[in-house]
């Protein structure tokens, strides 16, 4: 994985509170075996243009409880598939949080972020410092530094890569 | 310092026998359940890992339950992969499309026991909390790691004690109680936490009623919902798992809880509840939403598709007819549930009332098949989630309620408080 954990810069796609896993990717698409096909339906309900317009390293900003509901790992996977650089939210649902780091999608918790960042802002996320800065505004928002374990997973490129590097043979 | 049920069960499964809320521990898993996500997502991950052999074939159970039998070519391929994997890995507990829903079948097969640590590739794995189990949902990558090693890391959750006292009076059901509790907690009110339901109401509940509550604990974000053993759990274990050895896990009197909520339902009775779109925590008293017209009524799922649920519905539907223009779909939770319902004459009642009885599967609940909703349609459902688009078209709407309320609504064609229906 070549992601620069100090500098993820992209356009903001802003969402509200309680974006559940069916809003990210509906259950009816889980049978699709090809992630690139599935990813075309990402955020189909709340933001139908997202999948066709999102660009590499764009940043999702959301309110509380992002990713609640199903355990489906397809939710962070389709975001990764579309090139999303990072999800910054006020809080994450438990399983989504774990899944994100497992598949190598960076997640950062920043209080009040959905109130302070606008849709379309260009932001830079620094995961090592846990900050988000808004281009042209000079504002730097401080989030929770990533737990050591999550940083290790991201640096390795996800849980599978981490496992391969640390497996006792 | 005293320990909660969650801390005790996790501690039993760590190397050093310790687990305190907030810590991250590595724990050995007693049972891993995987369903269609094995064929669709886990197998490619196992290939990438260079996986050869399951750590312990006896401790893995595989289900084809979400789209059973296959609803299209993709699900057929997923099912085929699961069958092959079970055979190649010599996994004895393989439940193919005829079995029913994992969260009902696993306890029926006696595969879980009090005090165990169980993981499933499904968020509703919290259901086994009804049997004093610490059970939680993880997804594909974590399941793959467990298949290879038998263990994983867990953050030991803080616990919230929810004490419920008093009698629930028919036709009010444990579903109404959990919808009420969820409406108080909100969608992230128990995120990362273990919900310990306790008190005389919970002590007096049958296993099926408890399972409904533990099943939906995840709708407030809970990681697990282990209840104390009661006499119904004891008799369940005698009946379904006579050879399993287990000891009940009790919380210490001085255990630490981050919150303690009390519901005295003799003082303030629980009424029939309906969760309005689009979140399970949007609970309202049923009377407030009476009269909303429905297209479909669904009784089934890992939340409320059990024999006691079907009995309640049958009492309301006996000798009556479902309203013209309404589809009543009944999906027994397991093959055993279906067969008992047949013996008790419940299937006959449903068919004569104009209902459609399907085979046992997750089916309509996940918008998979056997009851998918079209644009603008409204469903009242005994299942667990009413997220937008969950059961089909993104412009369909789902109201969650007890089997009693769903059955009553099917008769009238509008959302109906079951207390207003003679049975």
Contacts between the chains, C-beta under 8 A, distances in Angstrom:
chain1	res1	chain2	res2	distance
A	18	B	187	5.0
A	18	B	188	7.5
A	18	B	279	6.6
A	20	B	187	8.0
A	20	B	279	7.6
A	20	B	387	4.8
A	21	B	387	7.8
A	22	B	385	7.7
A	22	B	387	4.1
A	22	B	388	6.7
A	22	B	389	5.5
A	22	B	390	5.3
A	23	B	387	7.2
A	23	B	388	6.9
A	23	B	389	7.9
A	26	B	367	7.3
A	26	B	389	5.0
A	26	B	390	7.9
A	26	B	394	7.5
A	27	B	366	4.7
A	27	B	367	5.1
A	27	B	368	7.2
A	27	B	389	8.0
A	27	B	390	6.5
A	28	B	367	5.2
A	28	B	368	7.5
A	28	B	372	7.9
A	28	B	389	7.9
A	28	B	392	7.5
A	30	B	36	7.8
A	30	B	40	6.9
A	31	B	36	7.9
A	31	B	40	7.1
A	31	B	67	6.9
A	31	B	72	6.6
A	31	B	74	3.9
A	31	B	75	5.2
A	31	B	78	6.8
A	32	B	74	6.4
A	33	B	40	6.1
A	33	B	74	6.2
A	33	B	77	7.0
A	33	B	78	7.7
A	44	B	394	7.1
A	45	B	388	5.6
A	45	B	389	5.4
A	45	B	394	4.7
A	64	B	188	6.0
A	65	B	187	5.5
A	65	B	188	3.9
A	65	B	191	6.8
A	65	B	221	7.0
A	68	B	187	5.7
A	68	B	188	6.6
A	68	B	221	6.3
A	69	B	123	6.8
A	69	B	385	6.5
A	69	B	387	6.1
A	70	B	123	5.4
A	70	B	385	8.0
A	71	B	121	6.4
A	71	B	122	5.8
A	71	B	123	4.3
A	71	B	137	4.3
A	71	B	138	6.4
A	71	B	139	4.6
A	72	B	37	7.7
A	72	B	139	6.5
A	73	B	37	7.7
A	73	B	41	6.1
A	73	B	139	3.8
A	73	B	140	4.4
A	73	B	141	6.2
A	74	B	41	7.2
A	91	B	188	6.4
A	91	B	191	7.0
A	93	B	188	6.8
A	93	B	191	6.3
A	93	B	221	5.8
A	94	B	191	5.8
A	94	B	192	5.1
A	94	B	221	6.1
A	94	B	223	5.9
A	95	B	123	6.3
A	95	B	137	6.0
A	95	B	138	6.7
A	95	B	139	6.3
A	98	B	138	6.9
A	98	B	139	7.6
A	98	B	142	6.8
A	99	B	139	5.0
A	99	B	141	7.1
A	99	B	142	8.0
A	102	B	139	7.4
A	102	B	141	4.0
A	102	B	142	6.4
A	103	B	141	6.4
A	149	B	24	6.7
A	149	B	153	7.3
A	158	B	141	7.4
A	159	B	141	4.9
A	159	B	142	7.4
A	159	B	145	6.5
A	160	B	45	5.9
A	160	B	48	5.3
A	160	B	49	5.7
A	160	B	141	6.4
A	160	B	144	7.4
A	163	B	49	6.0
A	163	B	145	6.2
A	163	B	148	7.6
A	164	B	49	6.6
A	164	B	50	7.1
